[in-house]
């Protein structure tokens, strides 16, 4: 498949299934300037040894079908066209894909869980997942990523008219892992999509969620929590493409950073096309810096091509723990470490509590506590 003649947006102006349609990134490009390309182990330039393996285990309620299919399955690639070279490489390199189907009007009685587990980070693996929620169906899908891996994949979410899909993606890779992923949601008329991206483990993790609307009334909420330790690079690049009237989007990503060379990147791109009258959108990114030696890059972008919008805005803030908050707590007999924990828990907990699967919510709380323990021990 060649170059797609319709760009995703003026910020992402190329889409193709052909790796050759994308130049090898050098780091000078806007979409790659924050990513440490030398640490991607060849995922970006085709030199990666593609003999790695990431195993997929599925657990689904009876209303949901989970299949392992070959590359020739007609359902693959119908919602998303790769927008960079790594994504195109992943499309051309995966051997098998996972397809999750929720039939029309079905209401899943339990979450569908896909457990992705790496075995070795010394060689690259590629994957593809397609989740199809047919009209008026409802489901929750959990993606967990663990173990050592060098992994690139594409994930498609096809949400039919009047359907509801909640997605939780947990990136809890082993130390030294690399993960580059595109997660694209295509929403039908009056469809609702909620995603939670939680990024904790790995050496370099770059997640690119995107949303496109096919009919009016679509509603997307994108939430993210990340905790960056010394030497880690955690990057989230979002695109919400409003191309039809009367749709809504909300974005709220929050991160905490500690220790030398912890690096968080958040890019939030929202485009409101000329035909998307009545759009209501807002995006927010906040970063809490816990120690010296960290780096935050936060860039909200908003393109508005029509004057007829219900609301549009964005905000970004990065800073240290508030000394007044800490002093207030310490003045009441709370130790500095306890005060620090309380502030971080409250800051990230507002989003963690939105996670609708109790088991996942509890694991994220435990992971944040472990991060705080690690910071307190140094």
C-alpha positions in Angstrom: 0.0 0.0 0.0 1.4 3.4 -1.0 1.1 6.9 0.3 -2.3 7.9 1.6 -3.4 11.0 -0.2 -5.3 12.4 2.9 -3.0 13.6 5.6 -3.9 13.0 9.2 -3.5 16.7 10.0 -1.3 19.6 9.2 0.9 18.5 12.2 1.1 14.8 10.9 1.0 15.3 7.2 2.1 11.8 6.0 0.4 8.5 6.2 1.5 5.3 4.5 1.8 1.5 4.9 5.1 1.7 2.9 8.3 2.0 5.0 10.0 3.6 1.9 7.6 6.6 2.0 9.3 7.7 5.3 12.8 9.0 5.5 15.0 7.6 8.3 14.7 10.1 11.2 17.8 12.0 12.2 16.4 13.7 15.3 16.1 17.1 13.6 12.5 16.4 12.6 9.8 18.0 14.7 8.2 14.6 15.5 11.5 13.0 16.5 13.5 15.9 18.1 12.9 14.8 21.7 13.3 11.0 21.1 16.8 9.5 21.8 17.1 7.7 18.5 20.4 5.9 19.4 18.6 4.1 22.2 15.8 2.7 19.9 18.1 -0.2 18.9 17.4 0.2 15.2 13.6 0.3 15.3 13.7 3.6 13.5 16.1 2.8 10.7 15.5 -0.9 9.8 18.7 -2.2 11.4 17.0 -3.9 14.3 17.5 -7.7 14.6 13.9 -8.8 14.2 14.1 -12.2 16.0 12.6 -11.1 19.3 9.4 -12.3 20.7 6.6 -10.8 22.7 4.0 -13.3 23.8 0.3 -12.4 24.0 -2.1 -14.1 26.4 -5.8 -13.3 26.4 -8.6 -13.5 28.9 -12.0 -12.5 27.8 -15.7 -12.8 28.9 -18.0 -15.0 26.9 -19.5 -12.1 25.0 -16.1 -11.2 23.5 -14.2 -13.0 20.8 -10.4 -12.9 20.7 -8.6 -14.3 17.7 -5.0 -14.7 16.6 -4.9 -14.1 12.8 -2.4 -13.8 10.0 -1.3 -10.7 8.2 -3.9 -11.2 5.4 -6.9 -10.7 7.7 -9.1 -8.1 6.1 -9.9 -6.4 9.4 -6.4 -5.3 9.9 -5.3 -1.8 8.9 -8.9 -0.6 8.2 -8.8 2.2 10.9 -5.2 3.4 11.0 -2.5 4.2 8.4 1.0 4.5 9.9 2.2 8.1 10.3 5.9 7.5 10.8 8.7 5.1 9.9 8.6 3.0 13.0 4.8 2.5 12.8 5.2 1.5 9.1 8.0 -0.9 10.0 5.8 -2.5 12.6 3.0 -2.9 10.1 5.3 -4.6 7.6 7.1 -6.8 10.2 4.5 -8.5 12.4 3.7 -12.1 11.8 0.5 -12.5 13.7 -2.1 -10.1 15.0 -4.7 -10.2 17.8 -8.3 -9.2 16.9 -10.8 -8.5 19.7 -14.5 -8.3 18.6 -17.4 -7.2 20.7 -20.6 -8.0 18.7 -23.4 -5.5 18.1 -25.4 -4.5 21.2 -23.4 -6.8 23.4 -22.4 -5.6 26.9 -19.2 -7.3 28.1 -19.6 -8.8 31.6 -15.9 -8.4 32.4 -12.9 -6.7 31.0 -10.9 -8.3 28.2 -7.3 -8.6 29.3 -4.4 -8.9 26.8 -1.1 -9.6 28.6 1.9 -8.9 26.4 5.2 -10.3 27.8 8.6 -9.8 26.4 11.3 -12.5 26.8 14.5 -10.8 25.6 15.3 -7.2 24.8 18.4 -8.0 22.7 16.3 -8.5 19.5 13.3 -6.6 18.2 9.7 -7.8 18.0 6.7 -6.3 16.2 3.0 -6.6 16.9 -0.5 -5.5 15.8 -3.8 -5.5 17.7 -7.2 -4.6 16.4 -10.2 -4.1 18.8 -13.6 -3.8 17.1 -16.6 -2.7 19.2 -19.6 -3.0 17.0 -22.6 -0.5 17.1 -24.2 -0.1 20.5 -21.9 -2.5 22.2 -19.9 -1.8 25.4 -16.6 -3.2 26.6 -13.4 -2.6 28.6 -10.0 -3.7 27.3 -6.8 -3.9 29.4 -3.4 -4.1 27.8 -0.5 -5.0 30.0 3.2 -4.9 28.9 5.8 -6.6 31.0 9.2 -8.4 30.8 12.2 -7.4 28.7 11.6 -6.4 25.1 12.5 -4.2 22.2 9.0 -3.8 20.7 7.1 -1.7 18.1 3.4 -2.1 17.4 0.2 -0.6 16.2 -3.1 -0.8 18.0 -6.4 0.0 16.3 -9.7 0.7 18.2 -12.8 0.7 16.0 -15.7 2.0 18.0 -19.0 1.7 16.2 -22.0 4.0 16.2 -23.4 4.4 19.8 -20.7 2.0 21.2 -18.7 2.5 24.3 -15.0 1.4 24.8 -12.7 1.9 27.8 -9.0 1.0 27.3 -6.3 0.7 29.9 -2.8 0.4 28.6 -0.1 -0.3 31.3 3.5 0.0 30.2 5.4 -1.7 33.0 8.3 -3.2 31.1 11.5 -4.5 32.7 14.5 -2.2 32.9 16.3 -1.8 29.6 13.2 -2.3 27.5 12.2 -0.2 24.4 8.6 0.3 23.3 7.3 2.4 20.4 3.6 2.2 19.9 0.8 3.9 18.0 -2.7 3.6 19.5 -5.4 4.9 17.2 -9.2 5.1 17.9 -11.8 5.7 15.2 -15.1 6.7 16.6 -18.5 6.4 14.9 -21.6 8.5 15.5 -22.3 9.1 19.2 -19.5 6.7 20.2 -17.7 7.1 23.4 -14.0 6.3 24.0 -12.0 6.5 27.2 -8.3 5.6 27.4 -5.9 5.4 30.3 -2.1 5.2 29.5 0.0 4.3 32.5 3.8 4.3 31.8 6.2 3.2 34.5 8.8 0.8 33.3 11.3 0.5 30.5 14.3 2.4 29.3 12.7 4.3 26.3 8.9 4.2 25.9 7.2 6.3 23.3 3.4 6.0 23.1 1.3 7.9 20.4 -2.4 7.8 21.1 -4.7 9.3 18.4 -8.4 9.8 17.8 -10.4 10.4 14.7 -14.2 10.9 14.4 -16.4 9.5 11.7 -19.7 11.0 12.8 -21.1 13.7 15.0 -21.6 13.1 18.8 -18.3 11.3 19.3 -16.7 11.7 22.7 -13.1 10.9 23.6 -11.4 11.2 27.0 -7.6 10.5 27.1 -5.9 10.2 30.5 -2.3 9.4 31.3 -0.1 8.8 34.4 3.6 8.3 34.2 6.5 8.2 36.7 10.0 8.7 35.3 13.1 7.5 37.1 16.7 8.3 36.5 17.9 7.6 33.0 14.4 6.8 31.7 12.8 8.4 28.7 9.0 8.3 28.7 7.3 10.1 25.8 3.6 10.5 25.0 2.5 12.1 21.7 -1.2 12.7 21.3 -3.3 13.7 18.3 -7.0 14.4 18.4 -8.3 15.1 14.9 -11.7 16.8 14.9 -13.0 16.5 11.3 -16.8 16.3 11.9 -19.2 18.6 13.8 -20.3 18.4 17.4 -17.7 16.1 18.9 -15.9 16.4 22.2 -12.5 15.6 23.5 -10.7 15.9 26.9 -7.0 15.2 27.5 -5.4 15.1 31.0 -1.9 13.6 31.4 0.1 13.9 34.6 3.6 12.8 35.4 6.2 12.8 38.2 10.0 12.7 37.7 12.9 11.8 40.0 16.7 11.3 39.8 19.3 12.3 37.3 18.4 12.3 33.6 14.8 11.3 34.1 13.1 12.7 30.9 9.4 13.1 30.3 8.0 14.3 26.9 4.4 15.2 26.3 3.2 16.5 23.0 -0.6 17.3 22.6 -1.8 18.0 19.1 -5.5 18.9 18.6 -6.8 20.0 15.2 -10.3 21.4 14.6 -10.9 21.3 10.9 -13.1 23.8 9.0 -16.0 21.3 8.9 -15.9 20.5 12.6 -18.2 23.2 13.9 -19.4 22.8 17.5 -16.3 21.1 18.7 -15.6 21.1 22.4 -12.0 20.3 23.3 -9.5 20.8 26.1 -6.0 19.3 26.8 -3.9 19.5 29.9 -0.5 18.3 30.9 1.1 18.6 34.3 4.5 17.5 35.6 5.8 17.3 39.1 9.6 17.5 39.5 10.7 15.7 42.7 14.5 16.1 42.4 17.2 17.9 40.5 18.6 16.6 37.3 15.3 15.8 35.5 14.0 17.2 32.2 10.5 17.9 31.1 9.4 18.8 27.5 5.6 19.7 27.3 4.2 21.1 24.1 0.5 21.6 23.6 -0.6 22.5 20.1 -4.0 23.6 19.0 -5.0 24.3 15.4 -8.4 25.9 14.9 -9.7 26.2 11.3 -13.2 27.3 12.1 -14.6 30.1 14.3 -17.7 28.1 15.2 -16.5 26.0 18.2 -18.2 25.3 21.6 -14.9 25.5 23.4 -11.2 25.0 22.8 -8.2 25.3 25.1 -5.0 23.9 26.4 -2.6 24.2 29.3 0.7 22.9 30.4 2.5 23.2 33.8 5.7 21.8 35.2 7.2 22.5 38.6 8.5 21.3 41.9 6.6 20.3 45.1 5.0 23.3 46.6 7.0 24.3 49.7 3.9 25.8 51.3 2.0 22.5 51.0 4.9 20.6 52.5 5.4 23.2 55.3 1.6 23.0 56.1 1.7 19.2 56.4 5.0 19.2 58.4 3.6 21.8 60.8 1.0 19.3 61.8 3.5 16.6 62.8 3.8 14.9 59.4 7.4 14.0 58.4 8.9 15.3 55.1 8.8 11.9 53.5 5.2 11.4 54.5 4.2 14.9 53.3 5.9 14.3 49.9 4.1 11.0 49.5 0.7 12.6 50.3 1.2 15.4 47.7 2.2 12.9 45.0 -0.6 10.5 45.8 -3.1 13.3 45.6 -1.7 14.7 42.4 -1.6 11.4 40.5 -4.4 9.8 42.4 -7.1 12.0 40.8 -6.4 10.2 37.5 -5.7 6.8 38.9 -9.1 6.7 40.6 -10.7 7.1 37.2 -9.4 3.6 36.2 -12.6 1.5 36.3 -10.9 -1.9 36.8 -10.2 -2.3 40.6 -7.3 -4.8 40.1 -5.5 -2.5 37.7 -6.2 0.6 39.8 -4.7 -1.1 42.9 -1.6 -2.3 40.9 -1.0 1.3 39.7 -1.3 2.6 43.3 1.2 -0.1 44.4 3.6 0.8 41.6 3.5 4.5 42.5 4.2 3.6 46.2 7.2 1.5 45.0 8.5 4.5 43.0 8.2 6.7 46.1 10.0 4.1 48.2 12.8 4.1 45.6 13.1 7.8 45.8 13.1 8.0 49.6 15.8 5.3 49.8 18.3 7.5 47.8 
